[in-house]
Amino acid sequence: MKKVKWAALAGTLLLILMTSACWFGNVTVTILQTSDVHHHASGYGPYLDYTPMDTTDGDEIMGGYARLATLIKSIREEQKRKCIPTMVFDSGDFTMGTVYDLTAADPISLKFFQMMKYDAITLGNHEFDWGPQGLAMLLSNAVANGFTVPVVATNMVVPEDNVLQGIKDAGIIVGTKVLQHTCGVKLGIIGLMGPDSDSKAPVAAPVTFNHDYAFIQQQVDYLKKTRKVDVVIALSHGGVENSGKGDDADLASNVTGIDIIASGHYHTATGEPLVIGPSKTIIFSPGEYGKYLSRLDVTYNIFTRKLVDYEFTLIPVDDSVEGDPQIQAVVDAYNAQIGAALSSAGLPDLDAPITTTSFALEKSSFQVTGIGSLAADSLRAVANGLLVEQGLNIDTSPPTPFHVGVVASGVIRDDIYPGKTGIVTFSDVYNMLPLGISPYDPSVPGYPLMSVYASGEDVYTICEVALTLAPQIGSDYYLNFSGLSIDYDISGAPMFQGVHDVGVYNPGDSLCMGDTTPVDPDGMYRIVVDLYALQMLYIVNDYLELYGLPTIEPLYPSRIDRDLAEGVQELKEWMAPLFFLPMIGTTIPEAIYGPGGLAMGRVY
């Protein structure tokens, strides 16, 4: 009888050992990470092509909440059967980038995090695109609709009288988070905004971010020494390149005790994790727009208190993954709500055709592109078209017309693809220039377009900034021009004298196909540009001062009014291509914006 009991007990103990993932003190934890999804709830690519519930139609769209949900649920269930806990995190920039920014009353990104039971998220620079008040509004609205996921923002410094302090006091935003699991491992979470990301959040003030390594070290030490956590994970919107460079690589090199950095901001998809710094910190990133899901299976020994093994997988979120029907039903419901709101504002529905294209319009670093030229042309043409509508002749003498349109590459988000149908929908057009909000009229998302004046000398400097300085600052600062033809010689770049000559097109020449006249250094030129570019001008001017060069001083900035009704009805940046594309025909002209099109010769 005793032998039978001992045999049963031994069998039970063996079963426990086999299913606890704790062989010889080893504990495995699975970590899943998203980052920089930018509200791509319906994936990245032509809106009409996204078919998440059909895996047989050759859908080339990547990402989408429904597909991410399927992967997260299936991995979580698979690991649960092995008694392995699965943690799900996001490293910021989950908002700002598509028509789903219009869901501010109940943000779809935060709804997704709640439904998928994320364990923690952090904030990216784009969460501050609407300022601290806008972020507080988004979080408050989400909480009112059931959001409870911890938002970890360790190095965010909020003044006591700022609206975000109330969000912190309510426990929605926390400095650190400790997650305890039955398998015996205790995880400490910090959430960080990196220096580069911070520099790209111009309206975050008066909120600031503490990038001092000594401060971050204190937070790590607090988690490990006071809270007795086993593993510290940094959800960092700092960024890392596959080469091993970036703010998160610097973080790992200068702060000890961080075991894992789930990185975001650079939109880097790490095929393999990087191991950097004295603590051998594991760094990985899933890329952009939900195209990939990061998976790290990490093994920790509870006796040696060290990570002993890990395996990383970058999982494609593509047509091979059938979408989760529950999440897709939620996305469909949001689509209907957005469509109703657009209709009430006299705008097309998400799937409404705006134009067609037979070729792809894609961004490329530090060079003229079709999509950049199209964006800039749309600003200039629509601004001048409004002058005509309002009774002003654009062929009158300067400076009444808009001579120049300028769009920074950083605000151009989604490329435009022909997809299966060649149809470019309202959603596709909106997603091209979707960012920002106006401090003057926050009721409608989108950066307001601004009218400014610049001397001819400043026009030369602006061109030099785009072509010579931008490669030193970053591709986001590359400027796309409409209305200018630039003779540039890169051999003059070291002396900041690469721009030889600049010609200006007639303001009525919307597609820049005619002759130009030389820009007069003593002349005055009117420019249409978005508010964000003006907000970021201080960074450019800092570099110009560093080189001992005159700074750019735009004159008479004012918002562009899109009609003559009382007050200012702002012309939002996303509206420009929406109005411009039908003006130039039923299809985007490849002869102008295609790979060998006329627009490619604007810088020569």
C-alpha positions as CSV (number, residue, x, y, z in Angstrom):
1,M,0.0,0.0,0.0
2,K,2.8,2.4,0.9
3,K,4.6,1.6,-2.3
4,V,1.5,2.5,-4.3
5,K,1.2,5.8,-2.4
6,W,4.9,6.6,-3.0
7,A,4.6,5.8,-6.7
8,A,1.6,8.1,-7.0
9,L,3.4,10.9,-5.1
10,A,6.5,10.5,-7.3
11,G,4.4,10.6,-10.4
12,T,2.6,13.8,-9.2
13,L,6.0,15.5,-8.4
14,L,7.3,14.5,-11.8
15,L,4.2,15.9,-13.5
16,I,4.7,19.2,-11.6
17,L,8.3,19.4,-12.6
18,M,7.6,18.7,-16.2
19,T,4.8,21.2,-16.5
20,S,6.2,24.1,-14.5
21,A,9.0,25.0,-16.8
22,C,11.2,25.1,-13.7
23,W,13.7,22.3,-14.3
24,F,16.7,22.8,-12.0
25,G,15.4,26.3,-11.1
26,N,15.1,27.4,-14.7
27,V,12.0,29.5,-15.4
28,T,10.9,30.4,-18.9
29,V,8.9,33.6,-19.7
30,T,7.6,34.5,-23.2
31,I,7.6,38.2,-24.0
32,L,5.6,39.6,-27.0
33,Q,6.1,43.2,-28.1
34,T,4.5,45.6,-30.5
35,S,5.7,49.1,-31.2
36,D,5.2,52.0,-33.6
37,V,1.9,50.6,-34.8
38,H,0.6,54.2,-35.4
39,H,-3.0,53.2,-35.4
40,H,-2.7,50.8,-38.3
41,A,-5.8,48.8,-37.1
42,S,-6.4,47.7,-40.7
43,G,-2.9,47.0,-41.6
44,Y,-0.4,48.8,-43.8
45,G,-1.2,49.2,-47.5
46,P,-4.2,49.9,-49.8
47,Y,-7.3,50.0,-47.7
48,L,-9.4,48.0,-50.1
49,D,-6.9,45.1,-50.2
50,Y,-7.0,44.2,-46.5
51,T,-8.9,40.9,-46.0
52,P,-7.9,39.6,-42.5
53,M,-10.5,36.8,-42.5
54,D,-9.3,35.3,-45.8
55,T,-5.9,33.7,-46.0
56,T,-6.4,32.5,-49.6
57,D,-6.6,35.6,-51.7
58,G,-2.9,36.7,-51.8
59,D,-3.5,39.8,-49.7
60,E,-0.2,41.6,-49.5
61,I,-1.2,43.9,-46.6
62,M,0.9,43.4,-43.5
63,G,-0.3,44.0,-39.9
64,G,-3.7,44.7,-38.6
65,Y,-5.2,44.3,-35.1
66,A,-7.2,41.2,-36.0
67,R,-4.0,39.3,-37.2
68,L,-2.0,40.5,-34.2
69,A,-4.8,39.3,-31.9
70,T,-4.7,35.8,-33.5
71,L,-0.9,35.6,-32.9
72,I,-1.0,36.9,-29.4
73,K,-3.9,34.6,-28.4
74,S,-2.4,31.5,-30.0
75,I,1.0,32.0,-28.4
76,R,-0.5,32.7,-25.0
77,E,-2.6,29.6,-25.2
78,E,0.3,27.4,-26.4
79,Q,2.5,28.6,-23.6
80,K,-0.2,28.3,-21.0
81,R,-0.4,24.6,-21.8
82,K,3.3,24.4,-20.8
83,C,2.7,26.6,-17.7
84,I,4.9,29.3,-19.3
85,P,3.6,32.8,-18.6
86,T,3.3,35.2,-21.6
87,M,3.8,38.9,-21.2
88,V,2.6,41.4,-23.8
89,F,4.0,44.9,-24.1
90,D,4.0,48.0,-26.4
91,S,6.9,50.4,-26.7
92,G,5.0,53.5,-27.8
93,D,3.7,55.4,-30.8
94,F,0.6,53.3,-30.8
95,T,-1.4,56.4,-32.0
96,M,-1.1,59.0,-34.8
97,G,-0.8,57.8,-38.3
98,T,-4.2,56.8,-39.8
99,V,-7.8,57.7,-39.9
100,Y,-8.2,55.8,-36.6
101,D,-6.8,58.9,-35.0
102,L,-10.4,60.1,-35.4
103,T,-11.4,57.6,-32.6
104,A,-10.3,59.9,-29.8
105,A,-13.6,59.5,-27.9
106,D,-12.6,55.9,-27.3
107,P,-9.2,55.3,-28.8
108,I,-9.1,52.1,-30.8
109,S,-5.4,51.4,-29.9
110,L,-6.2,51.5,-26.2
111,K,-9.3,49.4,-26.7
112,F,-7.1,46.8,-28.5
113,F,-4.5,46.8,-25.6
114,Q,-7.3,46.2,-23.1
115,M,-9.0,43.5,-25.1
116,M,-5.7,41.7,-25.6
117,K,-4.8,42.0,-21.9
118,Y,-1.5,43.8,-22.5
119,D,0.7,43.8,-19.3
120,A,2.1,47.3,-19.8
121,I,2.8,49.9,-22.4
122,T,4.9,53.1,-22.6
123,L,4.5,56.4,-24.4
124,G,6.2,57.5,-27.7
125,N,6.8,61.0,-29.0
126,H,3.7,60.8,-31.2
127,E,1.5,60.3,-28.1
128,F,2.3,64.0,-27.5
129,D,1.3,65.2,-30.9
130,W,-1.8,66.7,-29.4
131,G,0.1,68.1,-26.4
132,P,-0.3,67.0,-22.8
133,Q,-3.9,68.0,-22.8
134,G,-4.6,65.8,-25.8
135,L,-2.8,62.8,-24.3
136,A,-4.7,63.3,-21.0
137,M,-8.0,63.4,-23.0
138,L,-7.2,60.2,-24.9
139,L,-6.3,58.3,-21.7
140,S,-9.2,59.6,-19.7
141,N,-11.6,58.7,-22.5
142,A,-10.1,55.2,-22.6
143,V,-10.4,54.7,-18.9
144,A,-14.0,55.8,-19.0
145,N,-14.5,52.9,-21.5
146,G,-12.7,50.3,-19.3
147,F,-9.0,50.8,-20.0
148,T,-6.8,49.5,-17.1
149,V,-3.5,48.6,-18.7
150,P,-0.5,50.2,-16.9
151,V,1.1,53.1,-18.8
152,V,4.7,53.1,-17.5
153,A,6.5,56.5,-18.0
154,T,9.5,56.4,-15.7
155,N,11.4,59.4,-17.0
156,M,8.4,61.7,-17.7
157,V,8.5,64.8,-15.6
158,V,5.1,66.5,-15.2
159,P,4.5,69.9,-13.5
160,E,2.1,69.6,-10.5
161,D,-0.4,71.9,-12.1
162,N,-0.4,70.1,-15.5
163,V,-3.5,68.0,-16.5
164,L,-1.3,64.9,-16.9
165,Q,-0.5,65.1,-13.2
166,G,-4.1,64.2,-12.5
167,I,-3.7,61.2,-14.7
168,K,-0.7,60.1,-12.7
169,D,-2.4,60.7,-9.4
170,A,-5.2,58.4,-10.6
171,G,-2.7,55.7,-11.2
172,I,-3.2,55.5,-14.9
173,I,0.4,56.5,-15.6
174,V,3.0,54.9,-13.2
175,G,6.7,55.3,-12.8
176,T,7.5,51.6,-12.5
177,K,5.6,48.4,-12.5
178,V,6.3,45.1,-10.8
179,L,4.7,41.9,-12.3
180,Q,4.7,38.7,-10.2
181,H,4.2,35.3,-11.6
182,T,3.4,32.0,-10.0
183,C,6.4,30.4,-11.6
184,G,8.6,32.4,-9.2
185,V,10.0,35.1,-11.5
186,K,9.4,38.7,-10.6
187,L,9.6,41.3,-13.4
188,G,10.3,45.0,-13.0
189,I,9.1,47.3,-15.8
190,I,10.4,50.8,-16.6
191,G,9.1,52.9,-19.5
192,L,11.4,55.5,-21.2
193,M,11.3,58.2,-23.8
194,G,14.7,58.5,-25.5
195,P,16.5,61.7,-26.3
196,D,15.9,61.6,-30.0
197,S,12.2,60.8,-29.5
198,D,12.0,63.7,-27.0
199,S,13.4,66.1,-29.6
200,K,10.6,65.1,-31.9
201,A,7.8,66.0,-29.5
202,P,7.8,69.8,-29.8
203,V,4.4,70.3,-28.1
204,A,5.1,68.1,-25.1
205,A,6.0,71.1,-23.0
206,P,5.7,71.8,-20.1
207,V,6.2,68.0,-19.8
208,T,9.9,67.1,-20.0
209,F,11.9,63.8,-19.8
210,N,14.8,63.0,-17.6
211,H,17.5,61.3,-19.8
212,D,20.2,61.4,-17.1
213,Y,21.7,57.9,-16.8
214,A,22.2,58.3,-13.1
215,F,18.4,58.8,-12.7
216,I,17.6,55.8,-14.8
217,Q,20.1,53.8,-12.8
218,Q,18.4,54.7,-9.6
219,Q,15.1,53.4,-11.0
220,V,16.7,50.1,-12.0
221,D,18.4,49.8,-8.6
222,Y,15.1,50.5,-6.8
223,L,13.4,47.7,-8.7
224,K,16.3,45.2,-8.1
225,K,17.3,46.1,-4.6
226,T,14.2,47.4,-3.0
227,R,11.4,45.6,-4.9
228,K,13.6,42.5,-5.3
229,V,12.7,41.9,-8.9
230,D,14.5,39.2,-10.9
231,V,14.4,40.7,-14.3
232,V,14.2,44.4,-15.4
233,I,12.6,45.1,-18.7
234,A,12.8,48.6,-20.3
235,L,10.0,49.5,-22.6
236,S,12.0,52.2,-24.4
237,H,10.9,54.6,-27.1
238,G,14.6,55.4,-27.7
239,G,15.5,53.4,-30.8
240,V,18.1,51.1,-32.0
241,E,19.5,50.2,-35.5
242,N,20.5,46.8,-36.6
243,S,24.1,48.0,-36.6
244,G,23.9,48.4,-32.9
245,K,23.7,52.2,-32.8
246,G,21.0,54.3,-31.2
247,D,19.7,55.7,-28.0
248,D,18.7,52.3,-26.6
249,A,22.2,50.9,-27.4
250,D,23.6,53.9,-25.4
251,L,21.2,53.1,-22.6
252,A,22.4,49.6,-22.4
253,S,26.0,50.7,-22.4
254,N,25.5,53.3,-19.6
255,V,23.0,51.7,-17.2
256,T,23.6,48.4,-15.5
257,G,21.0,45.9,-14.5
258,I,18.6,46.3,-17.4
259,D,18.2,42.7,-18.7
260,I,15.9,43.4,-21.7
261,I,15.1,46.5,-23.8
262,A,12.0,46.2,-25.8
263,S,12.8,49.0,-28.2
264,G,10.8,51.3,-30.4
265,H,11.0,54.6,-32.2
266,Y,13.5,53.9,-35.1
267,H,11.0,51.5,-36.8
268,T,13.8,48.9,-36.9
269,A,12.8,45.3,-37.3
270,T,15.6,43.3,-35.6
271,G,15.9,39.9,-37.3
272,E,18.2,39.0,-34.4
273,P,18.4,40.7,-31.0
274,L,21.4,42.8,-30.1
275,V,23.4,42.1,-26.9
276,I,25.0,45.3,-25.6
277,G,26.6,46.7,-22.5
278,P,28.1,45.4,-19.2
279,S,24.8,43.7,-18.3
280,K,24.6,41.9,-21.7
281,T,21.3,43.6,-22.2
282,I,19.1,41.9,-24.9
283,I,17.6,44.5,-27.3
284,F,15.0,43.9,-29.9
285,S,12.4,45.8,-31.9
286,P,9.4,44.7,-34.1
287,G,9.6,47.4,-36.8
288,E,6.7,49.5,-37.8
289,Y,2.9,49.5,-38.3
290,G,2.3,46.1,-36.8
291,K,4.0,44.3,-39.7
292,Y,5.9,42.1,-37.2
293,L,5.4,40.9,-33.7
294,S,8.5,40.4,-31.5
295,R,8.8,37.2,-29.5
296,L,11.5,36.6,-26.9
297,D,11.5,33.3,-24.9
298,V,13.8,34.0,-22.0
299,T,15.0,31.6,-19.4
300,Y,15.9,32.7,-15.9
301,N,17.5,30.6,-13.1
302,I,16.0,31.3,-9.8
303,F,19.1,30.0,-7.9
304,T,21.8,31.9,-9.8
305,R,19.4,34.9,-10.4
306,K,20.7,35.2,-14.0
307,L,19.3,34.9,-17.5
308,V,20.7,31.6,-18.8
309,D,19.1,31.4,-22.3
310,Y,16.9,33.1,-24.8
311,E,15.4,32.6,-28.2
312,F,14.1,35.4,-30.4
313,T,11.6,35.3,-33.2
314,L,10.4,38.1,-35.5
315,I,7.0,37.0,-36.5
316,P,5.5,38.3,-39.8
317,V,1.9,39.5,-39.4
318,D,0.7,38.7,-43.0
319,D,-1.9,37.0,-45.0
320,S,-1.0,33.6,-43.6
321,V,-2.5,34.6,-40.3
322,E,-6.3,34.5,-40.1
323,G,-7.6,37.4,-38.2
324,D,-9.4,37.1,-34.9
325,P,-13.1,37.6,-35.5
326,Q,-13.8,39.3,-32.2
327,I,-11.2,42.0,-32.8
328,Q,-12.1,42.4,-36.4
329,A,-15.8,42.9,-35.4
330,V,-14.5,45.8,-33.1
331,V,-12.5,47.3,-36.0
332,D,-15.6,47.0,-38.3
333,A,-17.7,48.8,-35.7
334,Y,-15.1,51.6,-35.5
335,N,-15.0,51.9,-39.3
336,A,-18.8,52.4,-39.3
337,Q,-18.5,55.1,-36.6
338,I,-15.7,56.9,-38.5
339,G,-17.7,56.7,-41.7
340,A,-20.8,58.3,-40.1
341,A,-18.6,61.1,-38.6
342,L,-17.0,61.8,-42.0
343,S,-20.4,61.8,-43.7
344,S,-21.8,64.3,-41.2
345,A,-18.8,66.6,-42.0
346,G,-19.4,66.3,-45.8
347,L,-16.4,64.1,-46.3
348,P,-16.1,60.7,-48.2
349,D,-16.3,57.4,-46.4
350,L,-13.1,55.4,-45.6
351,D,-13.4,53.2,-48.7
352,A,-14.5,56.0,-51.1
353,P,-12.4,56.2,-54.3
354,I,-10.4,59.5,-54.6
355,T,-8.2,58.7,-57.5
356,T,-6.3,55.8,-59.0
357,T,-2.6,54.9,-59.5
358,S,-0.8,52.4,-61.7
359,F,2.5,52.7,-59.8
360,A,3.8,52.9,-56.3
361,L,4.7,56.2,-54.7
362,E,7.2,55.5,-51.9
363,K,9.4,57.6,-49.6
364,S,13.2,57.3,-49.8
365,S,15.8,58.9,-47.6
366,F,17.4,62.2,-48.7
367,Q,16.1,62.4,-52.2
368,V,13.3,63.7,-54.4
369,T,10.4,61.2,-54.5
370,G,7.1,61.1,-56.3
371,I,5.2,61.0,-53.0
372,G,7.2,63.9,-51.5
373,S,6.7,66.0,-54.6
374,L,3.0,65.1,-54.8
375,A,2.5,66.1,-51.1
376,A,4.3,69.5,-51.6
377,D,2.4,70.2,-54.9
378,S,-0.9,69.5,-53.1
379,L,-0.1,72.1,-50.5
380,R,0.9,74.8,-53.0
381,A,-1.9,74.1,-55.5
382,V,-4.7,74.0,-52.9
383,A,-3.5,77.1,-51.1
384,N,-3.3,79.0,-54.4
385,G,-6.7,77.5,-55.4
386,L,-8.2,79.0,-52.3
387,L,-6.8,82.4,-53.2
388,V,-8.7,82.2,-56.5
389,E,-11.9,81.1,-54.8
390,Q,-11.6,84.0,-52.4
391,G,-11.3,86.5,-55.3
392,L,-7.5,86.9,-55.5
393,N,-5.6,86.3,-58.7
394,I,-2.6,84.1,-58.2
395,D,-0.9,85.7,-61.2
396,T,-0.7,89.1,-59.5
397,S,2.6,90.4,-58.4
398,P,4.4,88.8,-55.4
399,P,3.9,88.2,-52.6
400,T,0.2,87.5,-52.9
401,P,0.5,84.0,-54.4
402,F,2.1,81.0,-52.8
403,H,5.3,80.5,-54.7
404,V,6.6,77.5,-52.7
405,G,5.1,74.4,-51.0
406,V,7.2,72.6,-48.4
407,V,6.6,69.2,-46.7
408,A,9.1,67.6,-44.4
409,S,9.5,63.9,-45.0
410,G,8.8,63.1,-41.3
411,V,5.1,64.0,-41.7
412,I,4.6,61.8,-44.8
413,R,3.6,58.5,-43.2
414,D,2.0,55.9,-45.5
415,D,3.2,55.3,-49.1
416,I,0.6,54.9,-51.8
417,Y,0.4,51.6,-53.7
418,P,-1.8,50.5,-56.6
419,G,-2.7,47.2,-54.8
420,K,-5.1,44.9,-56.6
421,T,-7.5,47.5,-57.8
422,G,-5.4,50.6,-58.4
423,I,-8.0,52.6,-56.4
424,V,-6.7,55.1,-53.9
425,T,-9.4,55.6,-51.2
426,F,-10.0,58.4,-48.7
427,S,-8.3,56.3,-46.0
428,D,-5.2,55.9,-48.2
429,V,-5.1,59.7,-48.9
430,Y,-5.7,60.6,-45.2
431,N,-2.9,58.2,-44.1
432,M,-0.4,60.0,-46.3
433,L,-0.4,63.2,-44.2
434,P,-2.3,62.3,-41.0
435,L,-0.4,63.8,-38.2
436,G,-0.9,66.5,-35.6
437,I,-3.5,68.8,-34.3
438,S,-4.0,72.6,-34.0
439,P,-3.6,74.4,-30.7
440,Y,-6.1,76.9,-32.1
441,D,-8.7,74.5,-33.3
442,P,-8.3,71.0,-31.7
443,S,-11.7,69.8,-32.8
444,V,-10.4,68.3,-36.1
445,P,-7.1,66.3,-36.2
446,G,-4.3,67.4,-38.6
447,Y,-1.6,70.0,-38.7
448,P,-2.9,73.3,-39.9
449,L,-1.3,74.7,-43.0
450,M,0.5,78.0,-42.5
451,S,1.3,80.9,-44.7
452,V,4.7,82.4,-44.1
453,Y,7.0,84.8,-46.0
454,A,10.7,84.3,-46.6
455,S,13.4,86.4,-48.2
456,G,15.1,85.0,-51.3
457,E,18.2,84.6,-49.2
458,D,16.3,82.4,-46.8
459,V,14.9,80.4,-49.6
460,Y,18.4,79.5,-50.6
461,T,19.2,78.6,-47.0
462,I,16.0,76.4,-46.7
463,C,17.2,74.5,-49.8
464,E,20.6,74.1,-48.3
465,V,19.0,72.8,-45.1
466,A,17.1,70.2,-47.1
467,L,20.0,68.9,-49.2
468,T,23.1,69.5,-47.0
469,L,22.0,69.6,-43.4
470,A,19.2,67.0,-43.3
471,P,21.6,64.0,-43.8
472,Q,23.3,65.1,-40.6
473,I,20.1,65.6,-38.6
474,G,17.9,62.8,-39.9
475,S,15.7,61.8,-42.8
476,D,12.6,63.4,-41.2
477,Y,14.2,66.8,-41.9
478,Y,14.5,66.3,-45.6
479,L,12.3,68.8,-47.3
480,N,10.2,68.2,-50.3
481,F,9.5,71.2,-52.5
482,S,6.9,72.4,-54.9
483,G,7.5,75.5,-57.0
484,L,11.3,75.4,-56.9
485,S,14.0,74.0,-59.2
486,I,17.4,73.6,-57.5
487,D,20.9,73.3,-59.0
488,Y,22.8,71.3,-56.3
489,D,26.4,70.2,-56.3
490,I,27.2,67.9,-53.4
491,S,30.9,68.8,-53.5
492,G,30.0,72.1,-52.0
493,A,28.2,70.5,-49.0
494,P,31.2,70.6,-46.6
495,M,31.2,74.5,-46.9
496,F,27.4,74.6,-46.8
497,Q,27.5,75.8,-50.4
498,G,26.0,73.0,-52.3
499,V,23.1,75.0,-53.7
500,H,24.2,76.9,-56.8
501,D,21.0,78.3,-58.2
502,V,17.3,78.2,-57.3
503,G,14.5,78.9,-59.8
504,V,10.9,79.5,-59.0
505,Y,7.9,78.3,-61.0
506,N,4.9,80.5,-61.8
507,P,2.4,80.0,-58.9
508,G,-0.2,79.0,-61.4
509,D,2.0,76.1,-62.6
510,S,0.7,73.6,-60.1
511,L,2.7,70.6,-61.5
512,C,5.9,72.6,-62.1
513,M,6.1,71.8,-65.8
514,G,6.9,75.2,-67.2
515,D,9.8,77.7,-67.1
516,T,11.4,79.1,-63.9
517,T,12.8,82.5,-63.0
518,P,15.8,82.9,-60.7
519,V,15.0,83.5,-57.0
520,D,16.0,87.0,-56.1
521,P,18.0,87.0,-52.8
522,D,16.5,90.4,-52.0
523,G,13.0,89.3,-53.0
524,M,10.1,88.1,-50.9
525,Y,8.4,84.8,-51.4
526,R,5.2,83.3,-49.9
527,I,5.5,79.7,-48.6
528,V,2.8,77.2,-47.5
529,V,4.1,74.8,-44.8
530,D,2.6,72.9,-41.9
531,L,2.7,74.0,-38.3
532,Y,5.0,71.1,-37.3
533,A,7.8,72.3,-39.6
534,L,7.6,75.7,-38.0
535,Q,7.6,74.1,-34.5
536,M,10.7,72.1,-35.4
537,L,12.6,75.1,-36.9
538,Y,14.4,75.7,-33.7
539,I,16.4,72.5,-34.2
540,V,17.4,73.5,-37.7
541,N,18.4,77.0,-36.4
542,D,20.5,75.4,-33.7
543,Y,22.5,73.6,-36.3
544,L,22.8,76.7,-38.5
545,E,24.2,78.7,-35.5
546,L,26.6,75.8,-34.8
547,Y,28.0,76.3,-38.3
548,G,28.1,80.1,-37.9
549,L,25.4,80.6,-40.5
550,P,22.4,82.9,-40.4
551,T,19.2,81.4,-39.0
552,I,15.9,81.1,-40.9
553,E,13.3,83.6,-39.8
554,P,9.9,83.1,-41.4
555,L,7.8,86.3,-41.5
556,Y,4.1,86.9,-40.9
557,P,3.1,83.4,-40.0
558,S,-0.7,82.9,-40.2
559,R,-3.1,80.0,-40.6
560,I,-4.6,79.4,-44.0
561,D,-8.4,79.9,-44.0
562,R,-10.2,77.5,-46.2
563,D,-13.3,79.6,-46.6
564,L,-14.7,83.1,-46.1
565,A,-17.0,82.3,-43.2
566,E,-16.5,84.1,-40.0
567,G,-13.4,83.0,-38.1
568,V,-10.7,80.7,-39.4
569,Q,-11.6,77.4,-40.8
570,E,-8.2,75.8,-40.9
571,L,-6.9,74.0,-43.9
572,K,-5.5,70.8,-42.5
573,E,-2.6,69.1,-44.1
574,W,-4.4,65.9,-44.9
575,M,-7.0,67.9,-46.8
576,A,-4.5,69.2,-49.4
577,P,-4.0,65.9,-51.3
578,L,-7.7,65.1,-50.8
579,F,-8.6,68.3,-52.7
580,F,-5.6,68.2,-55.1
581,L,-5.8,64.7,-56.5
582,P,-9.2,65.2,-58.2
583,M,-7.9,68.5,-59.7
584,I,-5.2,66.7,-61.7
585,G,-7.4,64.0,-63.3
586,T,-8.7,60.6,-62.6
587,T,-5.3,59.0,-62.0
588,I,-2.0,60.1,-60.5
589,P,0.2,61.0,-63.6
590,E,3.2,58.7,-63.8
591,A,4.9,61.1,-66.2
592,I,5.2,63.5,-63.4
593,Y,5.4,61.5,-60.1
594,G,6.6,58.1,-61.4
595,P,10.2,56.9,-60.9
596,G,11.4,58.7,-64.1
597,G,8.8,61.5,-63.9
598,L,9.4,65.2,-64.3
599,A,9.2,65.8,-60.5
600,M,12.4,63.8,-60.1
601,G,14.3,66.6,-61.9
602,R,13.5,69.3,-59.4
603,V,16.9,68.9,-57.8
604,Y,19.6,68.4,-60.4
